[in-house]
């Protein structure tokens, strides 16, 4: 049953062949990012040229500017583009979650739609994830070592890191970075709550997987304005941390899972599936 307060969702897909399923989907949440849409999509396409076929999933979280029109127009020339639309704004966490839910590829990347994340960093994260997965890795996340933010925002981020590390044991240096690569099925298995996008590393570790940080660029915002304030983030973040402490205490993992299936016609022994890191 769909909750009555859930955002109404509309999905449009550009005319494109369906023979080749994409190997990776890039999810981009946006709200009122007119002017940033087309340049960022072009940059994503250029960065992912070696990874064809790929998919770009934009989630319009209730924009009331020309963002919807720009996305619709871009679909005419970008067959990789899928647009998911919220009739009303539901926040970045829900936008990311719904984008990943609608994604077609087993591997997903995420980046912010304001243009400050550099799509040229995506290949490094993808390759890092592919190598890291064999070691029990579940998430590769960007680390904006040289952030293009005010001194006040940088101070707030350092303070938030210390609090997260003290209360959650999460030593990820930049959990707020929008650049991430993970498995679609893993992300959708994480417990959902508003603002969860800032705690994905903690949730992934809770599921028994490892997290790796990769240095990425951080660019100046050239259009639009930030949707958040430092004080608002701090207020909701502290409440979320206490909730995550509760979730962590109740995590129970069986370790490696093996599944033995019944012998079928022509089979000499039962098939065994094994999932690691759970």
N, C-alpha and C positions, 0 to 999 in steps of 0.2 A: 504494500500500500504506500502511495506517495504522500508524505506529510503535507498538510494543508498550507503550511507556510513555506513550502519549497518554491524556488523560483521557477517560473515557466521557462522552458528551454526550447529553442528552435535550432536546428542544425541544417546548414546548407553546405553542399559539397560541389566543387567545381566539376565540370564535365571532364572526366579523365578515364583512361582505360583501367580495368579492374584485374587484369591478368596477373600483374606483378604486385604482390602485397608489399607495402613499405617495410624496410628493415628498421627504421627509426621514425618516431613521431616527435616533433618539437611543439610543445604546448606554450602558448604565450597569452597570459591574462592581460586584458586591457580595460580601462574605463576612461573615456574622454581623452584619448591620445591622438586626436586629429593632427596630422602632419608628421607623426612618428611612424604611422602604419606602413606606408609603402616603402620608405627607405629601409626600414628594419627587415621587412619581408625579403627585399632584394639582397640584403646582406646575408640573411639566413640561407637563401638559395645558393649564393656564391660559396658560402662556407661548406655546405653539404653536397656540393657537386660530386665529390668522390664517393658519396654514400647513396647514390640513386639506386632504387627508388626510395624516396623519403616523403614524409607528410608534414605539413605545418598546420597545427590546429590553433586558431585564434579563438579566444573566449571573450566576447564582448559583454562585460558585466554591467549592463544597463546604461550604456553611454547615452548622453543627450546632446552630443555635438555631432560632427560629421564623420565620426569613426565608423558607424555602420555603413554609410554610403561608400567610404573609402575601401572598406573590406569587400563589399559587394562588387565594386568596380574592379578591384584587383583580382578577383576570382576569374574574370574574363581572360586574363593573361597569365595566370599562375595556376595551372592544373593541380599543383600539390596542396593548394590552400583549402582547408575546411574551416567553416565559421560556425561556432556555437554561440547562441545569443541568449542571454538572460533577459527576460522581460523587465525585471527589476533587479537592482543591485543586491548581491548577496555576499560580497567581500572576496578578497583575493584567494583565500583558502578554498572556498567553494568553487571559484572559477578554475583554479588549478585542478581540483579534484574532478570536476565535470569534464574538463578538457582531456584529462588522462583517461577517464571513463569512455569517452567517445573516440579516443585514439585507436588506430588500426594496427600499429606495430607493437611487437613484444617489448621493445626497448624504447624508453621515452626520455626526452630531454626537456627541461623547463628553463625559460629565461623571462625576465621582466620585459614589459612592453614599452617602457619609457625611453629606451635607447641607451641607457647607461651600461647595460650588459653588452659585451662585444661578441656577436655571433662567431667571429673568427676564433674564439676560444673553444667553441663546441667540439671540433675534431680532437683536441687534446683531452677533453673530458671523456669523449666516447672511447678513445683508445685506452685511456687510463682505466675506464670501467671494464673494458674487455679483458685486460690483463688482471685486474683486481678481483674480478668475479671468481676466478679459479682459486683464489686465496680466501674465499668466504666473504668477499665484498658484496655489499648490497646497495651502496650509494657512493657516488663521487660528486662532490660539491665544490664550487668555486671559493677561492679565498681572495678577497679584494685587499691586497696588501697596501696598495696606494689608493685609498678611497678619495673620490672627488666630493667630499662632504664638508660641512662646517665643522669647526673644532668642537662645538657643542654636541653634534651628532656622533663624532668619533669618540668623545668622552663617554657618551651614553652607551655606545656599543661596547667599549672596554668594560664598563661597569656591569652591563648585562652579561658579558662573558664570565666575569668573576662570579656573579650570582648563580648562573646556570651550572658552572663547574662545581661550585660549593654544594648546591642542592640536588643537582641531577647527575653529577659526575661526567658531564658532556664536555670534552675538551676540544670540540670542533671550533676553530678560531673565528669562523664567520658564518654562523647559522642563518643570518639574514640575507646571504647572497642568493639571488634568484637563479643563478646557473646551477643546474643539477642534472645528473643522468642516473637512471635507475631502471629496474624492470617494472613494467606496467602492473603485473600481477602483484608484486610486492607492495607497491604504493597503494593499490586499492585494498589490500589486506590490512593496512594500518588503521587504527581507530581514528575516525574522523571527528574533528571539532573545529569551531571557528578559530582562526589564527594558527592552525596546525602547521601551516607552511613554514613557520619559523622554528618548528621543533621536529622537523622530519628526521634529522640526524639522531636525536634521542629515541624517536619511535623505531627507527630502523635497527638501532643497537638493541632495543628492547625485544625485537623479534629474533635476535641472535646473529645478526649480520654485522660486518665491519663497515666503517665509513672512512673515506679518504678525502683529503682536501688538496686541491690543485690551484696554484696561483693563476689568477685571471686579471684582465684589465678592468678598470672602472672608469667610465667616461662621464663628462659633464652632461647634465640634462640641458638640451638646447631648445626644447619645446614643452609646453604644458607645465604642470606643477605637481608637486608631491601630494599624495592623498593622505599622508600620515603626519602626525606630530610626535615628537620625542615623548612628551608627557602621556599622550594617549597610549603609545606602545608600552611604556613602563607600567601603566595602570593595569592594562589587560594582561600583560606578560607575567606579572607577579601572580595573578590568579591562575593563569594557565600552568605555571611552574608547580604550584601546589597540587593541581589536578594531575600533572604528569608524575609527581612523586607517588601519588596514589596508584596510578596505572602501573608504574614500575614495580611496586611492591606486590602487585597481583599478577605479574607475568609468570607463566609456567610454560616451559618449553620441554618437549620430549627428546630433544637432541636430534640425531639422525632418524629419519622416517623411512621405513621400507614397506612396500606394498606388494604382496604376492597375489597375482591374479590367477584365476582358474585356468587349467590347461584347455586350450581350444583345439579344434580339428587340425591335425598336421603338426601340432606342437609336441615336443618331447619332454618339456619341463615347464613349470609355471614361470610366467614373466615376472620380474621383480623390478619395481621402480624405487629409486632412492632419492630423497630430497635432503640436502645438507643445509646446515645453518639455521634450522628451525627449532 
